[in-house]
Structure formats: C-alpha cells, structure tokens
Amino acid sequence: MQKNPPRPLVSVILPTYNRGWILKEAIDSVLKQRFADFELIVIDDGSTDATGRILEGYGTRIKACFQPHRGVSAARNTGIRKASGRYLAFLDSDDLWLPEKLTAQVDYFSSNPTVPACQTDEIWIRKGVRVNPKKIHLKSPEKLFERSLERCLVSPSAVMLRRWLLDAVGLFDESLPACEDYDLWLRVSCRFPVALIPKALVVKRGGHADQISRVPGLDRFRIQALVKLIEGGFLTATQREAAVAVLMEKCAVYAGGCLKRGRLEEWARYRRIAGRYSSSPGSCAATSRQVR
C-alpha cells in the first residue's frame, strides 16, 4: 500500500493572469529559496498568453492549475483550498523573493509560536528604478489596524501566516476586483497581530500597465470593504469609531469626484452611505468634510 507523501511545511500560492512576460522570474525566485520544505502552487487565472507553456516547462517542480478568469481573489482562494502546508505564503506574479525569505519567516514562527502572521520589509522598484517608500507606507506592527484604514500596509508578497488564521477571518473577498488585500488585512489586524521582520526580503515591482492598483477609483472598493467591516459586528467600539471616521472621509472625497464629473447617481449613493453613519460616535469631524 502506497503511503501518502509527507505534507510540506509551507504552501506558496502564486496567482497569475497574462503575466508570461515576467512570470518565470517570480517562479524562479521561489524555487531558489534556501528553505526547501515547501510546495509551490501556481494558479493560472484564465491566461491567454504563453503562461500555460511556461508552467508546463517546470514539470513536477510546481503544482500548476488552470481556472477560467475570475480575478486575483478567486485565484488565491483556489490556491488556499489546494494547499496542504501548515503555513501559507503568497507571491504576486510581478514580484520577487530574495533567497532567505521563507527561512526568515519560518524561523520567526518557530521562535514566536503565538504569532499568527508576519511580513517582511520590501525593496520597491518602479519602472525598473529603485524608489524609497514614503513615510505613510512604512511598515510597523504598532497600531496596524488604525493605520491600515487609510491604505493597506500588509503586502501579500511579503506575508506568511498560519493556516488557521484564514479559518478565523475568512478568505479573500471575490466580489472585490481590487483592494482585496486591504479588505483581508483589516479583517485580520482588527483581531490579530501581524509581526514585522525588519529585513527587505521581497522585491516589489510596479509601474506596469496591468497592475491592479492602477484601476481607477480604488476608493470605491475600500468603501465597500469598510462598510462590510463596520457591519460585521466584531470591531471594538474604538475600532468602529476609527473605521467610521475613515469611511466618512473616503465617501466625501469619492462623492466629490463623482459630482465634478457629473455622475450624480453615484454621488448620491455615496452620500447615502455616509449619511447612514453620520450619527455614529466619532463621526462629527468627518461629517464636516462631506461634500455639500
């Protein structure tokens, strides 16, 4: 009777869509890790370029699967469901890992058995040129939830988490075409710590035309995530107050943009969303900044 193969300690989940021009570099950066007890699951989210041929070239070194195009959240969730590791790590197909990335995070978890998630620092590349993150983008575990309400401060390519964490907070929201990471890490950080390993072990590359972050009007997805978070019923009173204040600000700014562009139905919808929370504690300061 054939025994089942041993489960890897880490499952690496790499979603991709029409990134044949850069995908191989991402895959190779995982296969060159000094830590070896991992599986690499690559989810081809309906690519129409050379992605399939590239994945075939890796043979059994990776676990490749294909699904009709449903977006990055659905692709990551497919990888999560197929994963067998105790720890989960994610890599976007336009990013790279330095060789010691997995080693550093597995070692951190071994030394900190109660911490459910950790991330590393990053090297930022924009259009082939290294850039320094602004102060507002600097990572820190301190007050992570409150600071992440404005913008996401946890990078999927830099994070590793214990598998049970997603059982507690849920998977990526497949209804969000963008800001899905913002949504997930708010759900995590309002309840659990996310530690930081202060080493730049990820190369985060941006500036190309197919980046999800270049989708216009991203704040409408952040507003959707904030409403869901506020209505979820698991924020503390202080957390809810902070979330409502940021929601009011984002609604005011986004509604203002709609008004300038003559999108009156959309303007009214975001005014109604803000109005729903205008009597919430802590909302007065934000209310004064709403569009008149």
Secondary structure as UniProt FT lines:
FT   STRAND          10..16
FT   TURN            20..22
FT   HELIX           23..31
FT   STRAND          38..44
FT   HELIX           51..56
FT   TURN            57..58
FT   HELIX           59..61
FT   STRAND          63..66
FT   HELIX           72..82
FT   STRAND          87..90
FT   TURN            93..94
FT   STRAND          96..97
FT   TURN            99..100
FT   HELIX           101..111
FT   TURN            113..114
FT   STRAND          117..126
FT   TURN            127..128
FT   STRAND          129..131
FT   HELIX           135..137
FT   TURN            142..143
FT   HELIX           144..148
FT   TURN            149..150
FT   HELIX           156..158
FT   STRAND          159..162
FT   HELIX           164..169
FT   TURN            174..175
FT   HELIX           180..189
FT   TURN            190..191
FT   STRAND          195..206
FT   TURN            209..210
FT   HELIX           212..214
FT   HELIX           219..231
FT   HELIX           237..260
FT   TURN            261..262
FT   HELIX           264..276
FT   TURN            277..279
FT   TURN            281..282
FT   HELIX           284..287
FT   TURN            288..289
//
